[in-house]
């Protein structure tokens, strides 16, 4: 069994004004305690415990966690705001009917805890595991958003099933026409189509989000005007909004991709795009356009989302080399040049979408092999040789 850790961001339900004001006051008090520790030498700072802060009304477990956080922040000189945090012994989840409540003690010397209702959102299953102790509790943090909404951040670790072995046949809703030795969903990531996933039988799903280029260009134009006006606070808020939008889109794609793998009992294969920004070239015209610039492409975030969501679902994920996945024919394996989204093979005359063909090659990837297939008695050197193989020759074959 593998172990994974999650942080649940749960809003407090019907939090009254009195509790919200008290949370704000205690957070400011906690920040003052942390800043007072930062002013001390490191040798003396490590000797402090909650006994040295008896005059502070915050509970001892919260103070001890603040001391640990202050000691861990070796490069921080001053905290603007340090949220209240406590370890797994300082909070408890209780379920009454369909409502979940969180109880904890913020004050020193008070045994009675303060119950607060929590909107369970989509984390009902995980909260039930915390109650039945199937999942281990971590730390609790009280955090306030910029809009003034209070959240509790619950750290939870639990065992997840090991990734299922990839079967030779699909057991999902639709079976392929011909059984394959390996069943993988190939996922090709790009800037025009953010992700293209295809099953071994050829059925594909495209995630385009065509307005993402307009979103990038819109925020780029606003950033330029705000930088000229020197409105840096507004600029920072604008960048945060753009980042949240792209993160939400990547969450949607990764969730649907993992669900597709669960429905069809397949593994997921992604192309390895490590260091693509350094190894690939782009024109100056594309570099200046936020909609075309590869530096704005959040492929790594999408990859991380797919990995952790697939781990929760017990779906295996692999990364394969990205070389020639878009230039190789998905039927015969020969290498040809793509024309934007169109692909035509000069050997078998197959025509298809270039990104779909790349996803098929990723899903059917067999490894770094070079098998010898004798077709004609012709010298190998007669073929036009490229850097990684003969032109119009399959990646895994050399024709002689």
C-alpha positions in Angstrom: 0.0 0.0 0.0 1.3 3.4 -0.9 0.8 6.5 1.4 -0.3 9.9 0.1 -0.8 13.2 1.9 -3.5 15.7 1.2 -4.4 19.2 2.5 -8.1 19.8 2.7 -9.2 23.4 2.3 -12.6 23.6 4.0 -14.6 26.8 4.6 -16.3 27.3 7.9 -20.1 27.2 7.6 -22.1 30.0 9.1 -19.1 31.4 11.0 -20.5 34.3 13.2 -18.8 37.7 13.4 -17.7 37.2 17.0 -15.6 34.1 16.2 -14.2 35.7 13.1 -13.0 38.7 15.1 -11.5 36.4 17.7 -9.7 34.4 15.1 -8.2 37.7 13.7 -7.1 38.9 17.1 -5.5 35.6 18.0 -3.7 35.4 14.6 -2.2 38.9 15.2 -1.1 37.8 18.7 0.4 34.7 17.3 2.3 36.7 14.7 3.7 39.0 17.4 4.9 35.9 19.3 6.7 34.6 16.2 8.3 38.0 15.5 9.6 38.2 19.1 11.3 34.8 18.6 12.9 36.0 15.4 14.6 38.9 17.2 16.4 36.5 19.5 19.6 34.6 18.7 19.1 31.1 17.2 20.8 29.4 20.2 18.4 31.0 22.7 15.4 30.6 20.4 15.7 26.8 20.5 15.4 26.7 24.3 12.0 28.4 24.4 8.8 26.4 25.2 5.2 27.2 25.9 6.0 27.8 29.6 7.9 30.9 28.6 4.7 32.3 27.1 2.3 31.7 30.0 1.1 35.3 29.7 -0.2 34.6 26.2 -3.8 33.3 26.2 -3.3 31.1 23.2 -3.2 27.3 24.0 0.1 25.7 24.7 -0.1 23.3 21.7 -0.6 26.3 19.4 2.3 28.1 21.0 4.6 25.1 20.6 3.8 24.9 16.9 4.5 28.6 16.5 7.9 28.1 18.1 8.6 25.2 15.8 7.6 27.2 12.7 9.7 30.2 13.8 12.8 28.0 14.3 12.2 26.4 10.9 12.1 29.7 9.2 15.8 30.3 9.0 15.7 32.9 6.2 12.7 34.9 7.4 13.4 38.2 9.2 9.9 39.3 9.9 6.4 37.6 9.6 3.7 39.8 8.1 1.1 37.2 9.1 1.6 33.8 10.6 -1.6 31.7 10.7 -2.5 29.7 13.8 -1.4 26.1 13.6 -1.6 23.0 15.8 -0.5 19.4 15.5 -2.8 16.3 15.1 -3.5 16.2 18.9 -5.2 19.5 19.0 -8.3 19.0 16.8 -11.0 16.4 16.1 -13.7 15.9 13.4 -17.2 15.1 14.6 -20.2 14.1 12.3 -23.7 14.9 13.4 -26.3 13.8 10.8 -25.0 15.2 7.4 -23.0 18.0 9.0 -19.3 17.8 9.9 -17.9 19.9 12.8 -14.4 20.7 13.8 -13.6 21.0 17.5 -10.4 22.5 18.9 -9.3 24.6 21.9 -7.6 27.9 21.2 -7.4 29.2 24.7 -5.0 28.2 27.5 -6.5 26.5 30.5 -9.9 25.8 28.9 -10.9 22.2 28.4 -14.1 22.9 26.6 -13.6 22.9 22.9 -15.3 25.2 20.3 -17.3 23.2 17.7 -17.6 24.8 14.3 -19.6 23.5 11.3 -17.6 22.7 8.2 -19.0 22.5 4.7 -17.8 19.0 3.5 -17.8 20.0 -0.2 -16.3 17.0 -2.1 -14.2 15.7 0.8 -16.9 13.7 2.5 -15.2 10.3 1.9 -11.9 11.5 3.3 -13.5 13.1 6.4 -15.3 9.8 7.1 -11.9 8.0 7.0 -10.5 10.6 9.5 -13.4 9.9 11.8 -13.0 6.1 11.6 -9.2 6.5 11.9 -8.6 4.9 8.5 -6.7 8.2 7.6 -4.1 9.8 9.9 -4.6 13.3 11.1 -1.9 15.9 10.5 -1.8 19.6 11.4 -4.6 22.1 11.5 -4.2 25.6 10.3 -6.6 28.5 10.5 -6.3 30.6 7.3 -8.1 33.7 6.1 -8.4 34.5 2.4 -8.1 37.9 0.8 -11.9 38.1 0.6 -12.1 37.7 4.4 -13.4 34.0 4.3 -12.0 31.8 7.1 -10.8 28.3 6.2 -9.4 25.4 8.1 -6.5 23.6 6.3 -6.5 20.0 7.4 -3.4 17.8 6.6 -4.4 14.2 6.2 -2.3 11.1 5.2 -3.8 7.8 4.2 -3.0 4.6 2.5 -4.1 4.3 -1.2 -4.3 1.1 -3.3 -1.2 0.2 -5.3 -1.5 0.9 -9.0 -3.3 -1.8 -10.9 -1.3 -3.9 -13.3 -2.1 -2.9 -16.8 -4.3 -5.7 -18.3 -4.3 -7.1 -21.8 -8.0 -6.4 -22.2 -10.1 -3.4 -21.3 -12.9 -4.1 -18.7 -14.5 -0.7 -19.0 -17.5 0.6 -20.9 -16.1 -0.1 -24.4 -13.6 -2.7 -25.4 -11.1 -2.3 -28.3 -11.7 -4.0 -31.5 -8.5 -6.0 -31.2 -6.8 -6.9 -27.9 -3.4 -5.3 -27.3 -0.6 -6.6 -25.2 -0.5 -3.4 -23.2 -3.4 -1.1 -22.4 -2.3 2.5 -21.8 -4.0 5.8 -22.5 -1.6 8.1 -24.2 -1.8 11.8 -23.3 -0.2 14.4 -25.5 0.2 17.9 -24.0 0.4 21.0 -26.1 -0.3 24.7 -26.3 -3.1 24.6 -28.9 -4.8 21.5 -27.4 -3.8 21.5 -23.8 -4.2 17.7 -23.7 -5.2 15.0 -26.1 -5.9 11.5 -24.7 -6.6 8.4 -26.8 -7.5 4.9 -26.0 -5.7 1.9 -27.6 -8.7 1.4 -29.9 -8.4 5.0 -31.2 -11.2 6.8 -29.4 -9.9 10.2 -28.3 -10.8 13.1 -26.1 -9.5 16.7 -26.7 -9.2 19.3 -24.1 -8.7 22.6 -26.0 -9.8 25.5 -23.8 -9.5 27.8 -26.8 -10.0 31.0 -24.7 -6.8 30.4 -22.8 -4.7 32.3 -25.3 -7.1 35.3 -25.0 -6.8 35.0 -21.2 -3.0 35.2 -21.4 -3.0 38.1 -23.9 -5.6 40.0 -21.8 -3.5 39.8 -18.6 -0.3 40.6 -20.5 -1.8 43.8 -21.8 -3.1 44.7 -18.3 0.3 44.0 -16.8 2.1 46.4 -19.1 -0.3 49.2 -18.3 -0.1 48.6 -14.5 3.7 48.4 -14.6 3.9 51.8 -16.4 1.5 53.3 -13.8 3.6 51.6 -11.0 0.5 50.0 -9.4 2.4 47.0 -8.1 -0.3 45.9 -5.6 -2.9 45.7 -8.3 -0.4 43.9 -10.5 0.2 41.2 -7.9 -3.5 40.7 -7.4 -3.9 40.4 -11.2 -1.2 37.7 -11.4 -2.8 35.8 -8.6 -6.1 35.8 -10.5 -4.5 34.6 -13.7 -2.7 31.8 -11.8 -5.9 30.6 -10.2 -7.7 30.5 -13.5 -5.0 28.3 -15.1 -4.8 26.1 -12.0 -8.5 25.5 -12.2 -8.3 24.5 -15.9 -5.5 22.0 -15.1 -7.6 20.5 -12.3 -10.4 20.0 -14.7 -8.2 18.3 -17.3 -6.4 16.0 -14.8 -9.6 15.0 -13.1 -11.3 14.0 -16.3 -8.2 12.2 -17.6 -7.9 10.1 -14.5 -11.6 9.3 -14.6 -11.2 8.2 -18.2 -8.5 5.8 -17.1 -10.6 4.5 -14.3 -13.7 3.9 -16.6 -11.6 2.0 -19.1 -9.2 0.2 -16.8 -6.1 1.7 -18.3 -2.9 3.2 -17.2 -1.8 6.7 -18.2 1.3 7.5 -20.2 2.7 11.1 -20.5 5.5 12.3 -22.6 8.6 13.5 -20.6 8.8 17.2 -21.2 11.7 17.9 -18.8 13.8 20.9 -19.7 11.7 21.6 -22.8 12.0 25.3 -22.3 15.8 25.0 -22.6 16.0 22.4 -25.3 13.3 23.7 -27.7 13.6 27.0 -29.7 10.9 29.5 -30.3 10.7 32.6 -32.5 11.1 36.1 -31.1 7.6 36.9 -32.3 6.2 34.0 -30.3 8.3 35.0 -27.3 6.7 38.4 -27.1 3.2 37.0 -27.3 1.9 35.6 -24.0 -0.6 33.4 -26.0 2.2 31.7 -27.9 5.1 31.9 -25.5 6.1 28.5 -24.2 7.3 29.9 -20.9 3.7 30.5 -20.0 2.8 26.8 -20.6 2.0 25.1 -17.3 2.6 21.5 -18.5 4.4 20.6 -15.3 1.5 21.6 -13.0 -0.8 19.4 -15.1 1.6 16.5 -14.8 1.7 16.8 -11.0 -2.1 16.9 -10.8 -2.4 13.8 -12.9 0.2 12.0 -10.8 -1.4 12.6 -7.4 -5.0 12.1 -8.6 -4.0 8.8 -10.3 -2.3 7.7 -7.2 -5.5 8.1 -5.2 -7.4 6.1 -7.8 -4.8 3.4 -8.1 -4.0 4.1 -11.7 -0.4 3.6 -12.9 1.3 6.6 -14.6 4.4 6.4 -16.8 6.6 9.0 -18.6 8.0 8.1 -22.0 10.5 10.0 -24.2 8.9 12.8 -26.2 11.2 12.5 -29.2 9.4 12.0 -32.5 6.0 11.3 -30.9 4.4 13.9 -33.2 6.4 13.1 -36.3 6.0 9.3 -36.2 3.1 7.6 -37.9 0.9 5.8 -35.4 0.2 3.0 -37.9 3.5 2.1 -39.5 5.9 4.0 -37.4 7.6 5.9 -40.2 8.9 9.5 -39.6 7.3 12.4 -41.4 6.9 16.1 -40.9 3.6 17.4 -39.6 1.8 20.4 -41.1 0.3 22.2 -38.1 -2.5 19.9 -36.9 -2.5 17.7 -40.0 -0.4 14.6 -40.5 0.1 12.5 -43.6 2.3 9.5 -43.8 4.3 9.1 -47.1 4.8 5.4 -46.5 1.3 4.1 -45.7 -0.6 7.2 -46.8 -2.5 7.4 -43.4 -4.0 10.8 -42.5 -5.0 11.9 -39.1 -4.7 14.7 -36.5 -1.1 15.2 -35.5 -1.9 15.4 -31.8 -4.1 12.3 -31.9 -1.2 10.4 -33.6 1.2 11.6 -30.9 -1.1 10.3 -28.2 -1.3 7.0 -29.9 2.5 6.7 -30.1 2.8 7.6 -26.5 0.2 5.0 -25.5 1.8 2.3 -27.7 5.4 3.1 -26.7 7.5 -0.1 -26.4 10.7 1.2 -25.1 14.1 2.2 -26.5 14.5 -0.8 -28.9 15.7 -1.1 -32.4 14.5 -4.4 -34.0 15.9 -5.5 -37.3 13.2 -6.3 -40.0 14.5 -7.6 -43.3 12.3 -6.3 -46.2 14.6 -5.7 -49.2 18.2 -6.4 -50.0 19.2 -2.8 -50.2 22.1 -1.1 -48.4 21.2 0.9 -45.3 23.3 3.9 -46.3 21.2 4.4 -49.4 18.4 5.8 -47.1 18.5 9.5 -46.1 19.7 9.3 -42.5 18.5 11.7 -39.9 20.0 12.4 -36.5 18.0 9.6 -34.8 17.2 7.2 -37.7 16.5 6.8 -41.4 13.9 9.1 -43.0 10.5 7.6 -43.3 11.7 4.6 -41.2 9.9 3.4 -38.1 11.4 4.4 -34.7 11.7 0.8 -33.6 12.7 -0.7 -37.0 15.6 -0.3 -39.5 14.8 -1.4 -43.1 17.5 -3.1 -45.0 
